[in-house]
Amino acid sequence: MRTVRTAAWILVGIAVFALVWLLLWADYRAAQVEEGGPTFQAAFELTDHEGMIRTQEDFAGQWMLVFFGFANCPDVCPTTLAEVAAVMDGLGEDAGRVQPLFVSIDPERDTPTALAEFVPAFGAGIVGLTGTPEQIARTADGFHIYYDKVEEAAAPGGYTMGHSSQLFLFGPEAGYVRSWPYGTPAEEILADLNEHLAS
């Protein structure tokens, strides 16, 4: 009986140790992100809305605001791009240091021509990016983005897209800096971005 009890206490001790270690590791990773330490790099090779092949190297030395979405999105995407435009406007002379990118997760409908009709409506120098299904899947995986095709009879083409909705910030060397969840006001994003630009 004593052996069973001892073994049980050992297992409890191991479980507590594992839990504490996981919590400390999570805090460490969160601190890394908050301090601006990149946890991954922006990497892509896609076609922009003017038909040119673009990679992260084209924006070397600039901060990048990156959002994944699709042109037929009824709410989240246009709202976020409008917020990005407001942020870019609020940057004033610093706007040239930041490049906003809109990466499509709907290559079937979002051709360069379709993006050329959608993205410029928001101004702010936003560059729309698309590619083959394989290129989009590879890019989304690299950015840890979820997306999925959802059948919807009333939508154009009979489907819509479910997807992650955060706005990413990458530094001048394409390292991840932070992200903002959907619905974060432009004023808050602008304040955070200004702090990074000033550091």
C-alpha positions, 0 to 999 in steps of 0.5 A, a space after each residue: 500500500 505504501 508503495 502505491 501511495 509513494 508512486 502516486 505522489 511521484 506521479 503528482 510531483 512529475 505532473 506539477 513539475 511539467 505544469 510549472 515548466 509549461 507555464 514558465 515556457 509560455 511566459 518566456 515565449 510571450 516575453 520574447 514576443 513582447 520584447 520584439 524578438 522574432 519568433 518567425 520570419 515573413 517569407 513569401 513569393 507571390 504575385 502582386 495586384 499589378 502582376 509583379 512577382 514579390 518576395 519579402 526581400 522587396 520590402 527589406 528595410 521597411 516595417 510590414 503590416 500584413 493581413 490575410 483575407 479575400 476580396 469577397 469578404 463582407 466585413 472583417 477584411 474591408 474593416 481591417 483594411 480601412 483600419 490599416 489605411 487610417 493607421 497609414 494616414 496617422 503615420 504622417 511622414 513615417 508612412 514611407 517606413 511601413 508597407 501594408 500587405 494584403 495576402 489573399 487566401 482565395 486564389 481561385 477568385 482573387 486573381 491579380 486583376 480582381 485584387 487590382 479592383 479591390 485593394 486600391 479602393 482603400 488607398 494607403 499604398 496597400 499591396 495586394 498579393 495572390 498566387 497559386 493554391 500551393 503558394 498561398 498554402 505555403 505562405 499561410 503555413 509560414 505565417 501560422 494562418 488558418 483558412 478554409 473554404 466554406 460552402 455558402 450558396 448566396 456568396 459569389 461562386 457559391 462559397 466564402 472563406 473562414 480565416 484567421 483575422 489578426 493583423 501582423 507587424 514585421 520589422 525591417 529584417 522581416 522578423 515577427 514583432 507582434 499582432 493585433 486581433 480583429 477589432 483593435 482600433 486604428 488609434 491603438 495600432 498606431 500608438 503601438 506602431 509609433 513606439 516601435 518606429 521610435 525604438 
